[in-house]
Amino acid sequence: MSTIHNFEELDIWKDARELCKDIRNLINKDEMFQKDYALRDQISRSTGSIMDNIAEGFGRGGNKEFHNFLSYSMGSCLEAKSQIYRAFDFHYIDRIEKEKMLDNIDKLSFKIIAFMRYLRKTDIKGSKYSKK
């Protein structure tokens, strides 16, 4: 595995960013969804939190801390999934949109879990432990 120098290079962060944009586009497609300020803001915050926690964890410089922040990202993935179901139940999105978003979240969750496993198993401790 090559050395990652910044969080923008991480595939999981890139995927989380795409999910965040996809959710914003989904909200903007339905006028009633746009007017449901509570759900709109919650789902925007939870998907934004996925990418933000990946970035913050990376910035901590240690694998244990990074792992913790990835677990927060996982929690936000599950929160977003629940909110997708609410959007569907309230008829803001159709079945196809719901399934697409749930599939995207599941794929991202799997990648985050795989990366968490890698961090637990690697001998590399993180950038704050490397000799300058």
SULFEN-V39407 format. One record per residue. N is the residue number from 1. RES is the residue in three letters. SS is DSSP state (2 for helix, 1 for strand, 0 for the rest). Layout:
BEGIN
n->[N:N]
res->[RES:RES]
ss->[SS:SS]
END
This chain:
BEGIN
n->[1:2:3:4:5:6:7:8:9:10:11:12:13:14:15:16:17:18:19:20:21:22:23:24:25:26:27:28:29:30:31:32:33:34:35:36:37:38:39:40:41:42:43:44:45:46:47:48:49:50:51:52:53:54:55:56:57:58:59:60:61:62:63:64:65:66:67:68:69:70:71:72:73:74:75:76:77:78:79:80:81:82:83:84:85:86:87:88:89:90:91:92:93:94:95:96:97:98:99:100:101:102:103:104:105:106:107:108:109:110:111:112:113:114:115:116:117:118:119:120:121:122:123:124:125:126:127:128:129:130:131:132]
res->[MET:SER:THR:ILE:HIS:ASN:PHE:GLU:GLU:LEU:ASP:ILE:TRP:LYS:ASP:ALA:ARG:GLU:LEU:CYS:LYS:ASP:ILE:ARG:ASN:LEU:ILE:ASN:LYS:ASP:GLU:MET:PHE:GLN:LYS:ASP:TYR:ALA:LEU:ARG:ASP:GLN:ILE:SER:ARG:SER:THR:GLY:SER:ILE:MET:ASP:ASN:ILE:ALA:GLU:GLY:PHE:GLY:ARG:GLY:GLY:ASN:LYS:GLU:PHE:HIS:ASN:PHE:LEU:SER:TYR:SER:MET:GLY:SER:CYS:LEU:GLU:ALA:LYS:SER:GLN:ILE:TYR:ARG:ALA:PHE:ASP:PHE:HIS:TYR:ILE:ASP:ARG:ILE:GLU:LYS:GLU:LYS:MET:LEU:ASP:ASN:ILE:ASP:LYS:LEU:SER:PHE:LYS:ILE:ILE:ALA:PHE:MET:ARG:TYR:LEU:ARG:LYS:THR:ASP:ILE:LYS:GLY:SER:LYS:TYR:SER:LYS:LYS]
ss->[0:0:0:0:0:0:2:2:2:0:2:2:2:2:2:2:2:2:2:2:2:2:2:2:2:2:2:2:2:0:2:2:2:2:2:0:2:2:2:2:2:2:2:2:2:2:2:2:2:2:2:2:2:2:2:2:2:2:2:2:0:0:2:2:2:2:2:2:2:2:2:2:2:2:2:2:2:2:2:2:2:2:2:2:2:2:2:2:2:0:0:0:0:0:2:2:2:2:2:2:2:2:2:2:2:2:2:2:2:2:2:2:2:2:2:2:2:2:2:2:2:0:0:0:0:0:2:2:2:0:0:0]
END
